[in-house]
Amino acid sequence: MSIYKKFYLFLENTSACFISFFSSFLVAYFFINILLKILKKLSFLYFIFYRFAICILVYYVDDFF
């Protein structure tokens, strides 16, 4: 296998991985943002949920790897 073919395969795998990671991150981010906007009206729950949302986001992104 030539070095160009190896490089192409490496780029293909890396870009696919990055695109799926980025899209899953965006889905989680927007979902949490919508929930936070709803919970801002209930300000006493907002700070509790804000920390919980960060934990969810970190777990969701970490689970990808």
mmCIF file of the N, C-alpha and C atoms, coordinates in Angstrom:
data_MODEL
# 
_entry.id   MODEL 
# 
loop_
_atom_site.group_PDB 
_atom_site.id 
_atom_site.type_symbol 
_atom_site.label_atom_id 
_atom_site.label_alt_id 
_atom_site.label_comp_id 
_atom_site.label_asym_id 
_atom_site.label_entity_id 
_atom_site.label_seq_id 
_atom_site.pdbx_PDB_ins_code 
_atom_site.Cartn_x 
_atom_site.Cartn_y 
_atom_site.Cartn_z 
_atom_site.occupancy 
_atom_site.B_iso_or_equiv 
_atom_site.pdbx_formal_charge 
_atom_site.auth_seq_id 
_atom_site.auth_comp_id 
_atom_site.auth_asym_id 
_atom_site.auth_atom_id 
_atom_site.pdbx_PDB_model_num 
ATOM 1   N N  . MET A 1 1  ? 0.858   -1.189 0.000  1.00 0.00 ? 1  MET A N  1 
ATOM 2   C CA . MET A 1 1  ? 0.000   0.000  0.000  1.00 0.00 ? 1  MET A CA 1 
ATOM 3   C C  . MET A 1 1  ? 0.901   1.248  0.000  1.00 0.00 ? 1  MET A C  1 
ATOM 4   N N  . SER A 1 2  ? 0.622   2.147  -0.880 1.00 0.00 ? 2  SER A N  1 
ATOM 5   C CA . SER A 1 2  ? 1.472   3.335  -0.985 1.00 0.00 ? 2  SER A CA 1 
ATOM 6   C C  . SER A 1 2  ? 1.226   4.281  0.186  1.00 0.00 ? 2  SER A C  1 
ATOM 7   N N  . ILE A 1 3  ? 2.161   5.176  0.370  1.00 0.00 ? 3  ILE A N  1 
ATOM 8   C CA . ILE A 1 3  ? 2.045   6.138  1.474  1.00 0.00 ? 3  ILE A CA 1 
ATOM 9   C C  . ILE A 1 3  ? 0.876   7.085  1.252  1.00 0.00 ? 3  ILE A C  1 
ATOM 10  N N  . TYR A 1 4  ? 0.554   7.373  -0.001 1.00 0.00 ? 4  TYR A N  1 
ATOM 11  C CA . TYR A 1 4  ? -0.583  8.240  -0.296 1.00 0.00 ? 4  TYR A CA 1 
ATOM 12  C C  . TYR A 1 4  ? -1.896  7.576  0.103  1.00 0.00 ? 4  TYR A C  1 
ATOM 13  N N  . LYS A 1 5  ? -1.995  6.287  -0.172 1.00 0.00 ? 5  LYS A N  1 
ATOM 14  C CA . LYS A 1 5  ? -3.205  5.543  0.192  1.00 0.00 ? 5  LYS A CA 1 
ATOM 15  C C  . LYS A 1 5  ? -3.371  5.501  1.710  1.00 0.00 ? 5  LYS A C  1 
ATOM 16  N N  . LYS A 1 6  ? -2.249  5.278  2.419  1.00 0.00 ? 6  LYS A N  1 
ATOM 17  C CA . LYS A 1 6  ? -2.301  5.249  3.886  1.00 0.00 ? 6  LYS A CA 1 
ATOM 18  C C  . LYS A 1 6  ? -2.715  6.610  4.429  1.00 0.00 ? 6  LYS A C  1 
ATOM 19  N N  . PHE A 1 7  ? -2.147  7.660  3.868  1.00 0.00 ? 7  PHE A N  1 
ATOM 20  C CA . PHE A 1 7  ? -2.469  9.014  4.312  1.00 0.00 ? 7  PHE A CA 1 
ATOM 21  C C  . PHE A 1 7  ? -3.933  9.335  4.050  1.00 0.00 ? 7  PHE A C  1 
ATOM 22  N N  . TYR A 1 8  ? -4.432  8.914  2.882  1.00 0.00 ? 8  TYR A N  1 
ATOM 23  C CA . TYR A 1 8  ? -5.838  9.148  2.544  1.00 0.00 ? 8  TYR A CA 1 
ATOM 24  C C  . TYR A 1 8  ? -6.759  8.422  3.523  1.00 0.00 ? 8  TYR A C  1 
ATOM 25  N N  . LEU A 1 9  ? -6.432  7.181  3.829  1.00 0.00 ? 9  LEU A N  1 
ATOM 26  C CA . LEU A 1 9  ? -7.251  6.418  4.782  1.00 0.00 ? 9  LEU A CA 1 
ATOM 27  C C  . LEU A 1 9  ? -7.217  7.054  6.165  1.00 0.00 ? 9  LEU A C  1 
ATOM 28  N N  . PHE A 1 10 ? -6.035  7.532  6.555  1.00 0.00 ? 10 PHE A N  1 
ATOM 29  C CA . PHE A 1 10 ? -5.917  8.203  7.847  1.00 0.00 ? 10 PHE A CA 1 
ATOM 30  C C  . PHE A 1 10 ? -6.805  9.450  7.888  1.00 0.00 ? 10 PHE A C  1 
ATOM 31  N N  . LEU A 1 11 ? -6.762  10.247 6.836  1.00 0.00 ? 11 LEU A N  1 
ATOM 32  C CA . LEU A 1 11 ? -7.588  11.461 6.782  1.00 0.00 ? 11 LEU A CA 1 
ATOM 33  C C  . LEU A 1 11 ? -9.077  11.117 6.778  1.00 0.00 ? 11 LEU A C  1 
ATOM 34  N N  . GLU A 1 12 ? -9.425  10.076 6.047  1.00 0.00 ? 12 GLU A N  1 
ATOM 35  C CA . GLU A 1 12 ? -10.832 9.661  5.956  1.00 0.00 ? 12 GLU A CA 1 
ATOM 36  C C  . GLU A 1 12 ? -11.358 9.240  7.329  1.00 0.00 ? 12 GLU A C  1 
ATOM 37  N N  . ASN A 1 13 ? -10.588 8.429  8.037  1.00 0.00 ? 13 ASN A N  1 
ATOM 38  C CA . ASN A 1 13 ? -11.003 7.974  9.368  1.00 0.00 ? 13 ASN A CA 1 
ATOM 39  C C  . ASN A 1 13 ? -11.045 9.124  10.362 1.00 0.00 ? 13 ASN A C  1 
ATOM 40  N N  . THR A 1 14 ? -10.060 9.988  10.303 1.00 0.00 ? 14 THR A N  1 
ATOM 41  C CA . THR A 1 14 ? -10.000 11.107 11.245 1.00 0.00 ? 14 THR A CA 1 
ATOM 42  C C  . THR A 1 14 ? -11.161 12.068 11.026 1.00 0.00 ? 14 THR A C  1 
ATOM 43  N N  . SER A 1 15 ? -11.436 12.386 9.766  1.00 0.00 ? 15 SER A N  1 
ATOM 44  C CA . SER A 1 15 ? -12.517 13.342 9.502  1.00 0.00 ? 15 SER A CA 1 
ATOM 45  C C  . SER A 1 15 ? -13.870 12.754 9.878  1.00 0.00 ? 15 SER A C  1 
ATOM 46  N N  . ALA A 1 16 ? -14.081 11.459 9.609  1.00 0.00 ? 16 ALA A N  1 
ATOM 47  C CA . ALA A 1 16 ? -15.353 10.825 9.980  1.00 0.00 ? 16 ALA A CA 1 
ATOM 48  C C  . ALA A 1 16 ? -15.518 10.831 11.500 1.00 0.00 ? 16 ALA A C  1 
ATOM 49  N N  . CYS A 1 17 ? -14.446 10.547 12.202 1.00 0.00 ? 17 CYS A N  1 
ATOM 50  C CA . CYS A 1 17 ? -14.476 10.542 13.666 1.00 0.00 ? 17 CYS A CA 1 
ATOM 51  C C  . CYS A 1 17 ? -14.783 11.937 14.179 1.00 0.00 ? 17 CYS A C  1 
ATOM 52  N N  . PHE A 1 18 ? -14.121 12.946 13.609 1.00 0.00 ? 18 PHE A N  1 
ATOM 53  C CA . PHE A 1 18 ? -14.322 14.326 14.069 1.00 0.00 ? 18 PHE A CA 1 
ATOM 54  C C  . PHE A 1 18 ? -15.737 14.791 13.780 1.00 0.00 ? 18 PHE A C  1 
ATOM 55  N N  . ILE A 1 19 ? -16.254 14.460 12.604 1.00 0.00 ? 19 ILE A N  1 
ATOM 56  C CA . ILE A 1 19 ? -17.603 14.908 12.233 1.00 0.00 ? 19 ILE A CA 1 
ATOM 57  C C  . ILE A 1 19 ? -18.652 14.283 13.154 1.00 0.00 ? 19 ILE A C  1 
ATOM 58  N N  . SER A 1 20 ? -18.525 12.988 13.422 1.00 0.00 ? 20 SER A N  1 
ATOM 59  C CA . SER A 1 20 ? -19.515 12.347 14.294 1.00 0.00 ? 20 SER A CA 1 
ATOM 60  C C  . SER A 1 20 ? -19.381 12.855 15.727 1.00 0.00 ? 20 SER A C  1 
ATOM 61  N N  . PHE A 1 21 ? -18.148 13.107 16.176 1.00 0.00 ? 21 PHE A N  1 
ATOM 62  C CA . PHE A 1 21 ? -17.944 13.659 17.516 1.00 0.00 ? 21 PHE A CA 1 
ATOM 63  C C  . PHE A 1 21 ? -18.549 15.056 17.610 1.00 0.00 ? 21 PHE A C  1 
ATOM 64  N N  . PHE A 1 22 ? -18.289 15.888 16.596 1.00 0.00 ? 22 PHE A N  1 
ATOM 65  C CA . PHE A 1 22 ? -18.758 17.267 16.616 1.00 0.00 ? 22 PHE A CA 1 
ATOM 66  C C  . PHE A 1 22 ? -20.281 17.323 16.563 1.00 0.00 ? 22 PHE A C  1 
ATOM 67  N N  . SER A 1 23 ? -20.887 16.479 15.741 1.00 0.00 ? 23 SER A N  1 
ATOM 68  C CA . SER A 1 23 ? -22.347 16.497 15.637 1.00 0.00 ? 23 SER A CA 1 
ATOM 69  C C  . SER A 1 23 ? -22.995 16.014 16.933 1.00 0.00 ? 23 SER A C  1 
ATOM 70  N N  . SER A 1 24 ? -22.415 14.985 17.544 1.00 0.00 ? 24 SER A N  1 
ATOM 71  C CA . SER A 1 24 ? -22.987 14.509 18.808 1.00 0.00 ? 24 SER A CA 1 
ATOM 72  C C  . SER A 1 24 ? -22.807 15.548 19.906 1.00 0.00 ? 24 SER A C  1 
ATOM 73  N N  . PHE A 1 25 ? -21.671 16.259 19.882 1.00 0.00 ? 25 PHE A N  1 
ATOM 74  C CA . PHE A 1 25 ? -21.442 17.317 20.852 1.00 0.00 ? 25 PHE A CA 1 
ATOM 75  C C  . PHE A 1 25 ? -22.460 18.444 20.671 1.00 0.00 ? 25 PHE A C  1 
ATOM 76  N N  . LEU A 1 26 ? -22.735 18.818 19.421 1.00 0.00 ? 26 LEU A N  1 
ATOM 77  C CA . LEU A 1 26 ? -23.706 19.891 19.157 1.00 0.00 ? 26 LEU A CA 1 
ATOM 78  C C  . LEU A 1 26 ? -25.105 19.501 19.598 1.00 0.00 ? 26 LEU A C  1 
ATOM 79  N N  . VAL A 1 27 ? -25.484 18.250 19.326 1.00 0.00 ? 27 VAL A N  1 
ATOM 80  C CA . VAL A 1 27 ? -26.810 17.788 19.748 1.00 0.00 ? 27 VAL A CA 1 
ATOM 81  C C  . VAL A 1 27 ? -26.945 17.886 21.265 1.00 0.00 ? 27 VAL A C  1 
ATOM 82  N N  . ALA A 1 28 ? -25.939 17.417 21.982 1.00 0.00 ? 28 ALA A N  1 
ATOM 83  C CA . ALA A 1 28 ? -25.976 17.473 23.445 1.00 0.00 ? 28 ALA A CA 1 
ATOM 84  C C  . ALA A 1 28 ? -25.997 18.917 23.931 1.00 0.00 ? 28 ALA A C  1 
ATOM 85  N N  . TYR A 1 29 ? -25.193 19.778 23.295 1.00 0.00 ? 29 TYR A N  1 
ATOM 86  C CA . TYR A 1 29 ? -25.102 21.176 23.711 1.00 0.00 ? 29 TYR A CA 1 
ATOM 87  C C  . TYR A 1 29 ? -26.429 21.894 23.525 1.00 0.00 ? 29 TYR A C  1 
ATOM 88  N N  . PHE A 1 30 ? -27.066 21.722 22.370 1.00 0.00 ? 30 PHE A N  1 
ATOM 89  C CA . PHE A 1 30 ? -28.328 22.417 22.121 1.00 0.00 ? 30 PHE A CA 1 
ATOM 90  C C  . PHE A 1 30 ? -29.458 21.862 22.989 1.00 0.00 ? 30 PHE A C  1 
ATOM 91  N N  . PHE A 1 31 ? -29.439 20.554 23.218 1.00 0.00 ? 31 PHE A N  1 
ATOM 92  C CA . PHE A 1 31 ? -30.448 19.950 24.083 1.00 0.00 ? 31 PHE A CA 1 
ATOM 93  C C  . PHE A 1 31 ? -30.343 20.513 25.493 1.00 0.00 ? 31 PHE A C  1 
ATOM 94  N N  . ILE A 1 32 ? -29.127 20.608 26.004 1.00 0.00 ? 32 ILE A N  1 
ATOM 95  C CA . ILE A 1 32 ? -28.923 21.140 27.353 1.00 0.00 ? 32 ILE A CA 1 
ATOM 96  C C  . ILE A 1 32 ? -29.272 22.625 27.397 1.00 0.00 ? 32 ILE A C  1 
ATOM 97  N N  . ASN A 1 33 ? -28.939 23.360 26.329 1.00 0.00 ? 33 ASN A N  1 
ATOM 98  C CA . ASN A 1 33 ? -29.287 24.788 26.286 1.00 0.00 ? 33 ASN A CA 1 
ATOM 99  C C  . ASN A 1 33 ? -30.791 25.005 26.354 1.00 0.00 ? 33 ASN A C  1 
ATOM 100 N N  . ILE A 1 34 ? -31.551 24.191 25.639 1.00 0.00 ? 34 ILE A N  1 
ATOM 101 C CA . ILE A 1 34 ? -33.009 24.314 25.661 1.00 0.00 ? 34 ILE A CA 1 
ATOM 102 C C  . ILE A 1 34 ? -33.541 24.033 27.068 1.00 0.00 ? 34 ILE A C  1 
ATOM 103 N N  . LEU A 1 35 ? -32.999 22.996 27.702 1.00 0.00 ? 35 LEU A N  1 
ATOM 104 C CA . LEU A 1 35 ? -33.438 22.688 29.068 1.00 0.00 ? 35 LEU A CA 1 
ATOM 105 C C  . LEU A 1 35 ? -33.076 23.811 30.035 1.00 0.00 ? 35 LEU A C  1 
ATOM 106 N N  . LEU A 1 36 ? -31.902 24.402 29.833 1.00 0.00 ? 36 LEU A N  1 
ATOM 107 C CA . LEU A 1 36 ? -31.498 25.495 30.721 1.00 0.00 ? 36 LEU A CA 1 
ATOM 108 C C  . LEU A 1 36 ? -32.392 26.716 30.540 1.00 0.00 ? 36 LEU A C  1 
ATOM 109 N N  . LYS A 1 37 ? -32.806 27.000 29.313 1.00 0.00 ? 37 LYS A N  1 
ATOM 110 C CA . LYS A 1 37 ? -33.697 28.141 29.079 1.00 0.00 ? 37 LYS A CA 1 
ATOM 111 C C  . LYS A 1 37 ? -35.041 27.931 29.767 1.00 0.00 ? 37 LYS A C  1 
ATOM 112 N N  . ILE A 1 38 ? -35.512 26.681 29.749 1.00 0.00 ? 38 ILE A N  1 
ATOM 113 C CA . ILE A 1 38 ? -36.770 26.382 30.439 1.00 0.00 ? 38 ILE A CA 1 
ATOM 114 C C  . ILE A 1 38 ? -36.593 26.541 31.948 1.00 0.00 ? 38 ILE A C  1 
ATOM 115 N N  . LEU A 1 39 ? -35.458 26.042 32.457 1.00 0.00 ? 39 LEU A N  1 
ATOM 116 C CA . LEU A 1 39 ? -35.243 26.057 33.902 1.00 0.00 ? 39 LEU A CA 1 
ATOM 117 C C  . LEU A 1 39 ? -34.836 27.420 34.443 1.00 0.00 ? 39 LEU A C  1 
ATOM 118 N N  . LYS A 1 40 ? -34.469 28.361 33.571 1.00 0.00 ? 40 LYS A N  1 
ATOM 119 C CA . LYS A 1 40 ? -34.140 29.700 34.073 1.00 0.00 ? 40 LYS A CA 1 
ATOM 120 C C  . LYS A 1 40 ? -35.339 30.338 34.757 1.00 0.00 ? 40 LYS A C  1 
ATOM 121 N N  . LYS A 1 41 ? -36.527 29.961 34.321 1.00 0.00 ? 41 LYS A N  1 
ATOM 122 C CA . LYS A 1 41 ? -37.738 30.486 34.952 1.00 0.00 ? 41 LYS A CA 1 
ATOM 123 C C  . LYS A 1 41 ? -37.879 29.959 36.373 1.00 0.00 ? 41 LYS A C  1 
ATOM 124 N N  . LEU A 1 42 ? -37.342 28.756 36.590 1.00 0.00 ? 42 LEU A N  1 
ATOM 125 C CA . LEU A 1 42 ? -37.331 28.198 37.949 1.00 0.00 ? 42 LEU A CA 1 
ATOM 126 C C  . LEU A 1 42 ? -35.914 28.380 38.498 1.00 0.00 ? 42 LEU A C  1 
ATOM 127 N N  . SER A 1 43 ? -35.594 29.590 38.900 1.00 0.00 ? 43 SER A N  1 
ATOM 128 C CA . SER A 1 43 ? -34.202 29.940 39.188 1.00 0.00 ? 43 SER A CA 1 
ATOM 129 C C  . SER A 1 43 ? -33.588 29.124 40.327 1.00 0.00 ? 43 SER A C  1 
ATOM 130 N N  . PHE A 1 44 ? -34.404 28.657 41.264 1.00 0.00 ? 44 PHE A N  1 
ATOM 131 C CA . PHE A 1 44 ? -33.833 27.877 42.363 1.00 0.00 ? 44 PHE A CA 1 
ATOM 132 C C  . PHE A 1 44 ? -33.330 26.507 41.895 1.00 0.00 ? 44 PHE A C  1 
ATOM 133 N N  . LEU A 1 45 ? -33.909 25.987 40.785 1.00 0.00 ? 45 LEU A N  1 
ATOM 134 C CA . LEU A 1 45 ? -33.412 24.725 40.231 1.00 0.00 ? 45 LEU A CA 1 
ATOM 135 C C  . LEU A 1 45 ? -32.303 24.942 39.206 1.00 0.00 ? 45 LEU A C  1 
ATOM 136 N N  . TYR A 1 46 ? -32.151 26.172 38.760 1.00 0.00 ? 46 TYR A N  1 
ATOM 137 C CA . TYR A 1 46 ? -31.231 26.444 37.652 1.00 0.00 ? 46 TYR A CA 1 
ATOM 138 C C  . TYR A 1 46 ? -29.793 26.086 37.988 1.00 0.00 ? 46 TYR A C  1 
ATOM 139 N N  . PHE A 1 47 ? -29.321 26.505 39.162 1.00 0.00 ? 47 PHE A N  1 
ATOM 140 C CA . PHE A 1 47 ? -27.921 26.283 39.507 1.00 0.00 ? 47 PHE A CA 1 
ATOM 141 C C  . PHE A 1 47 ? -27.631 24.807 39.736 1.00 0.00 ? 47 PHE A C  1 
ATOM 142 N N  . ILE A 1 48 ? -28.591 24.095 40.311 1.00 0.00 ? 48 ILE A N  1 
ATOM 143 C CA . ILE A 1 48 ? -28.428 22.654 40.507 1.00 0.00 ? 48 ILE A CA 1 
ATOM 144 C C  . ILE A 1 48 ? -28.337 21.966 39.152 1.00 0.00 ? 48 ILE A C  1 
ATOM 145 N N  . PHE A 1 49 ? -29.250 22.317 38.260 1.00 0.00 ? 49 PHE A N  1 
ATOM 146 C CA . PHE A 1 49 ? -29.269 21.662 36.962 1.00 0.00 ? 49 PHE A CA 1 
ATOM 147 C C  . PHE A 1 49 ? -28.073 22.052 36.114 1.00 0.00 ? 49 PHE A C  1 
ATOM 148 N N  . TYR A 1 50 ? -27.566 23.275 36.282 1.00 0.00 ? 50 TYR A N  1 
ATOM 149 C CA . TYR A 1 50 ? -26.429 23.729 35.499 1.00 0.00 ? 50 TYR A CA 1 
ATOM 150 C C  . TYR A 1 50 ? -25.219 22.840 35.740 1.00 0.00 ? 50 TYR A C  1 
ATOM 151 N N  . ARG A 1 51 ? -24.963 22.517 36.995 1.00 0.00 ? 51 ARG A N  1 
ATOM 152 C CA . ARG A 1 51 ? -23.852 21.608 37.314 1.00 0.00 ? 51 ARG A CA 1 
ATOM 153 C C  . ARG A 1 51 ? -24.142 20.203 36.780 1.00 0.00 ? 51 ARG A C  1 
ATOM 154 N N  . PHE A 1 52 ? -25.362 19.775 36.889 1.00 0.00 ? 52 PHE A N  1 
ATOM 155 C CA . PHE A 1 52 ? -25.756 18.460 36.392 1.00 0.00 ? 52 PHE A CA 1 
ATOM 156 C C  . PHE A 1 52 ? -25.596 18.391 34.868 1.00 0.00 ? 52 PHE A C  1 
ATOM 157 N N  . ALA A 1 53 ? -25.944 19.493 34.175 1.00 0.00 ? 53 ALA A N  1 
ATOM 158 C CA . ALA A 1 53 ? -25.840 19.535 32.717 1.00 0.00 ? 53 ALA A CA 1 
ATOM 159 C C  . ALA A 1 53 ? -24.394 19.446 32.264 1.00 0.00 ? 53 ALA A C  1 
ATOM 160 N N  . ILE A 1 54 ? -23.491 20.089 32.982 1.00 0.00 ? 54 ILE A N  1 
ATOM 161 C CA . ILE A 1 54 ? -22.076 20.010 32.635 1.00 0.00 ? 54 ILE A CA 1 
ATOM 162 C C  . ILE A 1 54 ? -21.595 18.568 32.795 1.00 0.00 ? 54 ILE A C  1 
ATOM 163 N N  . CYS A 1 55 ? -22.048 17.895 33.854 1.00 0.00 ? 55 CYS A N  1 
ATOM 164 C CA . CYS A 1 55 ? -21.678 16.494 34.058 1.00 0.00 ? 55 CYS A CA 1 
ATOM 165 C C  . CYS A 1 55 ? -22.194 15.624 32.916 1.00 0.00 ? 55 CYS A C  1 
ATOM 166 N N  . ILE A 1 56 ? -23.434 15.866 32.472 1.00 0.00 ? 56 ILE A N  1 
ATOM 167 C CA . ILE A 1 56 ? -24.010 15.107 31.362 1.00 0.00 ? 56 ILE A CA 1 
ATOM 168 C C  . ILE A 1 56 ? -23.192 15.333 30.096 1.00 0.00 ? 56 ILE A C  1 
ATOM 169 N N  . LEU A 1 57 ? -22.847 16.597 29.838 1.00 0.00 ? 57 LEU A N  1 
ATOM 170 C CA . LEU A 1 57 ? -22.097 16.926 28.631 1.00 0.00 ? 57 LEU A CA 1 
ATOM 171 C C  . LEU A 1 57 ? -20.730 16.262 28.646 1.00 0.00 ? 57 LEU A C  1 
ATOM 172 N N  . VAL A 1 58 ? -20.044 16.311 29.774 1.00 0.00 ? 58 VAL A N  1 
ATOM 173 C CA . VAL A 1 58 ? -18.726 15.681 29.885 1.00 0.00 ? 58 VAL A CA 1 
ATOM 174 C C  . VAL A 1 58 ? -18.860 14.173 29.712 1.00 0.00 ? 58 VAL A C  1 
ATOM 175 N N  . TYR A 1 59 ? -19.862 13.562 30.326 1.00 0.00 ? 59 TYR A N  1 
ATOM 176 C CA . TYR A 1 59 ? -20.066 12.120 30.205 1.00 0.00 ? 59 TYR A CA 1 
ATOM 177 C C  . TYR A 1 59 ? -20.380 11.742 28.758 1.00 0.00 ? 59 TYR A C  1 
ATOM 178 N N  . TYR A 1 60 ? -21.221 12.550 28.100 1.00 0.00 ? 60 TYR A N  1 
ATOM 179 C CA . TYR A 1 60 ? -21.635 12.262 26.728 1.00 0.00 ? 60 TYR A CA 1 
ATOM 180 C C  . TYR A 1 60 ? -20.456 12.347 25.774 1.00 0.00 ? 60 TYR A C  1 
ATOM 181 N N  . VAL A 1 61 ? -19.624 13.378 25.954 1.00 0.00 ? 61 VAL A N  1 
ATOM 182 C CA . VAL A 1 61 ? -18.457 13.547 25.090 1.00 0.00 ? 61 VAL A CA 1 
ATOM 183 C C  . VAL A 1 61 ? -17.414 12.490 25.412 1.00 0.00 ? 61 VAL A C  1 
ATOM 184 N N  . ASP A 1 62 ? -17.216 12.199 26.697 1.00 0.00 ? 62 ASP A N  1 
ATOM 185 C CA . ASP A 1 62 ? -16.227 11.211 27.109 1.00 0.00 ? 62 ASP A CA 1 
ATOM 186 C C  . ASP A 1 62 ? -16.640 9.816  26.650 1.00 0.00 ? 62 ASP A C  1 
ATOM 187 N N  . ASP A 1 63 ? -17.925 9.546  26.614 1.00 0.00 ? 63 ASP A N  1 
ATOM 188 C CA . ASP A 1 63 ? -18.434 8.248  26.187 1.00 0.00 ? 63 ASP A CA 1 
ATOM 189 C C  . ASP A 1 63 ? -18.151 8.003  24.709 1.00 0.00 ? 63 ASP A C  1 
ATOM 190 N N  . PHE A 1 64 ? -18.018 9.092  23.943 1.00 0.00 ? 64 PHE A N  1 
ATOM 191 C CA . PHE A 1 64 ? -17.722 8.957  22.521 1.00 0.00 ? 64 PHE A CA 1 
ATOM 192 C C  . PHE A 1 64 ? -16.366 8.306  22.300 1.00 0.00 ? 64 PHE A C  1 
ATOM 193 N N  . PHE A 1 65 ? -15.415 8.666  23.143 1.00 0.00 ? 65 PHE A N  1 
ATOM 194 C CA . PHE A 1 65 ? -14.075 8.083  23.028 1.00 0.00 ? 65 PHE A CA 1 
ATOM 195 C C  . PHE A 1 65 ? -14.055 6.797  23.815 1.00 0.00 ? 65 PHE A C  1 
# 
